[in-house]
Amino acid sequence: MKVILHVGATKTGSSALQNFLYTNMRTLRSMDICYPDIGIASDAHHLIAASLHPSAHGIHSKALPSTPQERKEQFHAYVSAARREAEAMGAQALVLSSEYLWWTFTDDFYATWAQALDGAQVTVYAVLRDPLNWVPSSYIQAVKGGEARSLEEWFDWRIETRRHLLDFAEILSGWRKLGPQTEFALRSYEELTAQDEIFANLLQLCGVKRFRKTDYTLNSGQVNPSPSPKAIELLRSINKSDMDAPSKGSVRKLILTHLSKKKPGVSWDIVDETMAQKIGAFYDPIVERLLSEFSTCDVDFVRGYHSQASREAEKSSWMRKFW
């Protein structure tokens, strides 16, 4: 049986995809695709992933055991139940999804997953976003949660303290420890959204040959929308104010509820040339490493990526043309 392990990076359509899979669980079963209602929180398999996660288990402390050993046993119980459900229905694909899998873990973490998925053909599925879009989008998500620093200050802090969440080459390289038989399907967020294939692409990987929207229940709005530029400005002013934390949270909720949202696929205008160069300098070697390590895999996410070197070449070519 094929197991699709969706390693969901934030701000890459993960919440929308999980909502779609959970809402259409019965329809998918008729297509021999199992998205099990096991270890679910917020439409995703967060309880399964959090059982082994070094810190996310704290977010779900009411649903998970208190000790690491008990959580590991719970993890095995979850995955075993999911596999039994998929096997009982004769599924051709079992899909598990959580953003908590987007991390760099210890060898024991991957070994535990490998043991739980022993005998299955595993495909690690990830949707990656051009860093020039992903960094500001992730920053705005932080602003929604109370971040008051500027984009540049926040990015410098992330590099210093949260680099393991930014380096997608390191994150995906870790999943190779599941074993040499593990396959990878890495997709471009920009490509998928431009072609309206956020849902269709994963289903195709599961064996669905044709995706027709009329066969499924689709969410009428964005699952995790980004605020408009005006709303971002207001949110930052609230975050920098002297109000107490509960009051800030209440005002942010009002702003996010009533002000307009940014349309999907529209680029951010908060990245100036200096910031773009800083993002490029950090990510160019990461993209090069990913291309090198996954050159034989099913990779299409770098088609729209422009390295700092290529941007400089394009700029130089443009200047020679007009001067």
Phi, psi and omega in degrees: 000143179273134175244121176262115180257101181279106179272091193275108170286148178293153176060035175231025179085011184298313182297319179295319180295316179296318177299318178297312182296318182290317181296326183257026183306314182291320179298318180295325178300323179292344178257014179065032175243126183254114169248090194290144176273059184227129181065032185270138169212126182055046175073356184241168180273052184292327181290325176297309183292320183292337180301329181252349185292141183294338182223333186295339179299333179294330179292332183244038185298333180285338184257347186240154177298165187272334184257152179303318181295319178294323179291323177297319177296321178295320177303310180299323178296318178299308185294320178299317179295320179295318179293320178297319179297316180295319180292322181296326180268359180069035183292144174273343180211135173250125183248126176237136187217134173193140175291342179292350178275354178271089188192168169253124189244175176282164178301326181296325178300309181293324179296323179293318176296316180300320179295316182293330183256015182305133179091348180264152173272109188262132172240121176274119184250125180220139174255120183250149185242142175306127184306329179294341174258323185291318182298307179295326178295319177294324178296315180296324176299321178293322177298322177300333181264001176123000181297132182247347182287163175288167179302315182294317179298318181294318181295318177299319179295320179296319179298321183284322189243342185229031183304327183296342177266348180264330187275090185289339175293317179294318181298310183289327177299325179300324182289349173296339182289354173295337179137159184294343181277352182293132177259159180230136173234107184250125187242156178268122177300318180297318179294315183295317181289323179297326181262004180056050184234027179302320181271317187298323186296315179294320180295324176297321177296330179279350178114000178283121186278330183222129180254119176240121184301329182294345180276352188232162172268122183247141177295137183285344180223184178286140182284318180226071187290152175266144180288160177288165178305321179296318179293323179299316180299317179293318181299316180295323179294324177292316182297330181271355184283175180268007179296155177287163186302314179300321179293318177301316180298319180294317181292319178300320179298319178296316180298313183292334181280321192254339179271160184294159181251158175284138179286141179301141177088348179277129183289153177283147178250020182261003180256108177276179185297321179296317180292323178297320178294322179294317178296317180296318180298325180284319189267339181305311179293332178292316179295319179299319178295317181297317179298322180291315185284332185244028184296335181262005183263177181278082187240128176222011190280346186265004184300324182262004182277133178244114179291165178299322180296317181290327178294319179295322179295318179296319180296317180297318179297318180296318181293321179295326182295320186260350180240000000 
